[in-house]
Amino acid sequence: MSAALLWIGIPLVAAVVFWFLRNQKLLCILAIGALNLLLALLAWKLPIGGVINFLGLSIELKETWIILGRSFVFEAGDRSFLMLIFVMGAFWYIGAVVVKVGRTFAPLGLAVIAFLVAALSVQPFLYAALFIEAAVLFSIPMLIPPGQVPGKGILRYVIFQTLAMPFIMFAGWVATIVEANPTDQRLLLQAVLFMALGFAFWLAIFPFYSWVPLLTSEVNPYVAGFVLNFFPTIVFLLSLDFLNTFAWLRDFSLLYVALRLIGAIMVIIGGIWVAFERELARMYGYAVLMENGFSLLALSLHSRVGLEIFTTLFVGRLLSLAVWGLALANLSGQERVTLEDVEGLLHSKPVTAGVILASCLSVAGLPLLAVFPMRLFLLEQLVKVAPVTAFWVFIGGGGLFVAGLRLLNSMARSEQDYQFAEKVIPVVFMVLGTLAIIIVGIFPGWLTRNLVGLLDAFERLQ
Amino acid sequence: MILQQQLAIIPVLILLATTTLISVSRLWRYTVLALVAQYLAVAWLVAMVWPIGLAVVKLVVGWMSSAILGAAQTDRREDGENGRIFVKGFLFRLFAIGVVWLVVFSVAPSVSGWFAAPLQVLWGSSLLIGAGILQMGISGEPFRVFVGLLTALAGFEVLYAAVESSVLVAGLLAMANLGLALAGSYLMVVNTLEEL
């Protein structure tokens, strides 16, 4: 049996099976959440490329699965990212138990995860673009369930994600030529340009970011959060894979300067917009953009430390955005909620209000919350190589603090007495999520040590 | 082959007509018909660099995509549904597609340094990409956005065919095209659906 069959084939088959069981929404969500956990556990325990003994049978877990001349390759070093992806999946599915998501969320979400894992493992890499496109197409019914009017956000999401595909395919074609002629500067520039455009579309990098806040304000914030967590994570891992594979890309001196500049622009622009934003779901969208900007800044450090920060940022981001999305979805469903609408929320729904504040401030980098240790470390490293950029990034990051304070001001403004108008089960989930944010913020060490294992898959970046 | 090269200007002329019609027409039937004709030109251009058997795949997939988008248009009325072509914004759209032509025919020769493809292929693909992006930029309606997206993607495919002739890529791109058409038709009717 090949590893690809286990981590791509099984989720795809399960997605098809659960599609026919989608009427049993809760069962589907729980079963798929459990499947994600199981796949994460298998990624942790099974030796890829080795032999496993199961029910008295010796089964070889092959690294490569070849279909029509193209291969899906998982090596021992890939186990960490498989664990990360499936733990993320389990986390989102567990949260979905208390959120009003559509019936298609569970099976289509699993198919999206399977396609994204396929994108990470397929060789040659140009096929990754096609798998990510498939994931984008499968995510559409999940984001816009029947009965809802599609807005500009979903259309722009499809446009930008689809436009990335041809650029990455062209990059794949030029990359093969560059490999043969590494000294040809014109070809090199062409390859980098195609790749940069492809990744810019995928990651909603400035100036292609307008769809993110639009999407979060149009669709269920929890489902939007699922998409906005998985796609950038996979694309960032893919970018590491590209850097690992192509020496000419790693050695392209302008790349790191460009990454730093673009990352800083994303943080600053996101910070400015979020500071003046009145709609909560759009704030969430800008926070995602800022997180992408910080990841780019970590990559721009061009060092082992930078890569370690880059990988550890994934967890703070996952926890904070998932809990924020959960609280927003519980608060509003698919209705648009503005600062005026949440006036007095601390008095009527204190837990939801507190969770929204905590997760917003966590993404902002408030001390003792999940994102803070990695963010502080990132700024410390950045200030050594580019102090001016670090200053502006710090100011830009402050925009989310301002948004948090505006939220607090609005939520606290009420003359009513405190009451508890909340459902118990969602409250339990939100409180557990917030506790996780605090625990990771206070004890980041064990997490950092484990997440650095992600870099094992990229041995040339060591 | 010589005849094929002499006739190669015909698909470019077809594309000039279809992209103009797609850009200015508000009647969805005309748009779908233009899309159908457009895929004929696309297959013709691809046939200049690929075997005809493989190029026909583009034609079949394009026609299927057009049919899927057209089928989702039942009971829809648009600006020009009363039969008028010259509706609000006609001159602006004509001017905009004119600008696209200008840019395409001025830029295409310099693009030949990047892609080793016949000039007609470069004209055709650039025209499709430009018209597609224009269509996506000036319209907020799912039908028109997806027509624009398919048009731009067809342009990229024509260009990509000149540099890569993998059958698997062709097959996967065909699936992507059909998937986009299905996604477009889903978004066109999703507000009328009750359950999925």
Chai-1 contact restraints between the chains, C-beta under 6 A:
chainA,res_idxA,chainB,res_idxB,connection_type,confidence,min_distance_angstrom,max_distance_angstrom,comment,restraint_id
A,L68,B,L168,contact,1.0,0.0,6.0,A-B,restraint_1
A,T104,B,L196,contact,1.0,0.0,6.0,A-B,restraint_2
A,L130,B,L172,contact,1.0,0.0,6.0,A-B,restraint_3
A,E133,B,A176,contact,1.0,0.0,6.0,A-B,restraint_4
A,L137,B,G179,contact,1.0,0.0,6.0,A-B,restraint_5
A,L137,B,A183,contact,1.0,0.0,6.0,A-B,restraint_6
A,I140,B,A183,contact,1.0,0.0,6.0,A-B,restraint_7
A,I144,B,V190,contact,1.0,0.0,6.0,A-B,restraint_8
A,P146,B,V190,contact,1.0,0.0,6.0,A-B,restraint_9
A,P146,B,L193,contact,1.0,0.0,6.0,A-B,restraint_10
A,P146,B,E194,contact,1.0,0.0,6.0,A-B,restraint_11
A,P146,B,E195,contact,1.0,0.0,6.0,A-B,restraint_12
A,P146,B,L196,contact,1.0,0.0,6.0,A-B,restraint_13
A,V149,B,N191,contact,1.0,0.0,6.0,A-B,restraint_14
A,P150,B,L187,contact,1.0,0.0,6.0,A-B,restraint_15
A,K152,B,G140,contact,1.0,0.0,6.0,A-B,restraint_16
A,L155,B,V145,contact,1.0,0.0,6.0,A-B,restraint_17
A,I159,B,M136,contact,1.0,0.0,6.0,A-B,restraint_18
A,T162,B,L149,contact,1.0,0.0,6.0,A-B,restraint_19
A,P166,B,F156,contact,1.0,0.0,6.0,A-B,restraint_20
A,W173,B,V163,contact,1.0,0.0,6.0,A-B,restraint_21
A,W173,B,E164,contact,1.0,0.0,6.0,A-B,restraint_22
